[in-house]
Amino acid sequence: MSDDLPSFGELPLHMAQNHLFLSVQKEDYAYASKSFLKHAVPSLPPKIVVVVGAGASNNACGLPTGQAAADRLINAFTSRSIVNSQLIQDEIHRITVEYRLERGDFEAVLLALSKFDQTTVLRELNTIYGRRHYPSLTYEVLAHWLKHRFIDAIVNFNFDELLDQAVDDELGSHGYYRVITDGDCPETIEEWLDKNGRFRFPLFIKPHGTASHKSTMRFTRSSYSLLPADLVKLLENLFDDQVDVIVIGHAMQSVEFNDILARKNRGRGLHFYALGRQEPELRVPNAPNATNAPKWDLEFFNTQEGGLDSFIDAITKATDAAFNDGLTLRSIHRHRLISSVFRREAILDEDPGARSRRRENYLRDRVYIEIALAVAKAKGFVSLEHLARGRAGQYFRLLQRHSTSAGTASLLSMCAKLRLREFGYSRDTLYLGNASRDRLRRPILPKGEFAEVAQELAEVTRDNLSGERQRKCDRETLAQAFMSMYEGDEIEISSDTGATTNDIFANPIPMVTLASLRAHTRRMMLSSDWDSILCTAESGQWLLRDEWRNEIKKRKAGLAIIVADETYCDRLREGFGPELENRVRWLPWWLHNKHVTVFLKEKKAVEAMYFERRLRTSHITPLRLDIRDAQIAMDVFVAYWIKATQYQQFGDAIEIQPEQVRSESKQVIDALYKNR
């Protein structure tokens, strides 16, 4: 896109503010804003909601919109002699007059055809829009925005499930509120709101239903006009007060939706940013004259030149630019790679056999890419359980379901094709790089060493892809993506709409984004209410950051650390000297599942951070603990300290090698059969 891209006004700043506001407690927002934004703004940000229409899916894979979709439906009816074409045209004319719609309006055609045979309409809509696996940069980034709370919600009016898949990939099925029918709504809206009146988790709404559940698709005049009351109430709450509305590929001609927008304060708090090929018409319901009409501000960005993806990318860059060096945001490099390698056009009349083969190739290629990205993110050392629970495992299970090949390979065997080696004996942990390297005490690869193996990983990954995908990426592109994953945060904050955090703790405060974790870490480290720290961490590298190291040394604070990776232990001892002395212990990574940082004042635990990270999974849900719960975190640390002290006497003898298993296996089996 050219450098003379029009300004997006206050939208990028509002998205940056929103990211922080939805990450921390309201009382901590001013502090987070001052700490992480280049220009701190005292005012609270508006809600930000993205409204998605058919133009976005047309951009993604060429799904038909408007007149093209209407013509296809009409042809399906007439070709099967379901109804005379003239009767259809007469009914379309009647509906356009009665409801004041354009003659080629897709809604008018749906209304007309559903009068004759609603079942056939549903079937044909499913044939066109029953699609999920067509990645695009726009949909990948929208899911990224939703997960990281740059936006509050997405309202998706499309029947297809392209965006649904991107959201599921990014947030997981339990990481957001998904609403298609009234049965998905809470009994009361307050159940989903935090104390600031904002939605506690990301929100994804499909008011017109979805293709995989045909009964949910609403396309008749009565359906449009009779959205379930609970769904209407949810939308009213979402668009109440000050809201930035980002409209992507949507004509905004839904009478009922516009009516919902106008109900609260006549919609005067709404500001619209529209991206598409045609400027949407904001139809104001029940407004006979301009005096009574809502004051809806609209800024339109024509994506005809440059393309929708470029505009979405530009908004992301402008939002990132609003932050200072104190906060590094998660890169969208993985989303660029996925959308470029896997982008494809939908073939509506494709032969079923060809479509099945294309799907199988897509899924197999996706598994290989997701394995490689995951091991890069884990810095060269990953558990099979982590892979199975993440994107790689999800796509592997889809591959198993849709594979036409006999004896589908296992996830482990696909990892082996990428030259991942097994650690130990149990086939549950895999690593990149030299087999002779110490993986017991230093499991993760340093950056320089990973940069070397990233080239090999890129080459072998590409070699395992189908020809279609090989033509879309070269080794260097893959290697750069893997390095970007390595350099980013290894951990990922996961929200879980069904999780409870009060099983152990009385008053935990969940930290829902990396910004939240960074903000609370900063605030706790710079607080005056501590004089010592107890910490269990993967490697303790975060303590070597100049700001934290200087703070600890300035206070002459005591420090005790338990690590699962000794890579940085020498630097920790050198950097902290008397503050640390010999208080560094190592505990095997498979036992090192609970991470705590406990702040003490005069020998008493006063505050703590806590999260579980089993088998080095990247997904964590960190909690901030006050003085009522900090003692529990301290007990966890002490229990680990005892374990680590006990393990000191074993040295490296605790690692069981494959050859030991084979040798011992022979002895056990021989003894078992000795007297037979």
Buried (B, 14 or more C-beta within 10 A) or exposed (E): EEEEBEEBEBBBBBBBBBBBBBBBBEEBBBBBBEBBBEEBBEEBBBBBBBBBBBBBBBBBBBBBBBBBBBEBBBEBBBEEEEBEEEBBEEBBEBBBEEBEBEBBBBBBBBBBBBBBBBEBBBEBBBBBBBBBBBBBBBBBBBBBBBBBBBBBBBBBBBBBBBBBBBBBBBBBEEBBBBBBBBEBBBEEBEEBBBEEEBBBBBBBBBBBBBBBEBEBBBBBBEBBEEBBEBBBBBBBBBBBEBBBBBBBBBBBBBBBBBBBBBBBEBBEBBBBBBBBBBBBEBBBBEBEEEEEBBEBEBBBBBBEEBBBBBBBBBBBEBBBEBBEEBBBBBBBBBBBBBBBBBBBEBEEEEEEEEEBEBBBBBBBBBBBBBBBBBBBBBBBBBBBBBBBBBBBBBBBBBBBEBBEEEEBBEBBEBBBBBBBBBBBBEBBBBBBBEEEBEBBBBBBBEEEBBBEBBBBBBBBBBEBBBEBBBEBBEBEBBBBBBBBBBBBBBBBBBBBBEEEBEEBBEEBBBBBBBBBBBBBBBBBBEEEEBBBBBBBBBBBBEBBEEEBBEBBBEBEBBBBBBBBBBBBBEBBBEBBEEBBEEBBBBBBBBEBBBBBBBBBBEEEBBBBBBBEBBBBBBBBBBBBBBBEBBBBBBEBBEEBBEBBEEBEEEEEEEBEEEEEEEEEEEEEEEEEEEEE
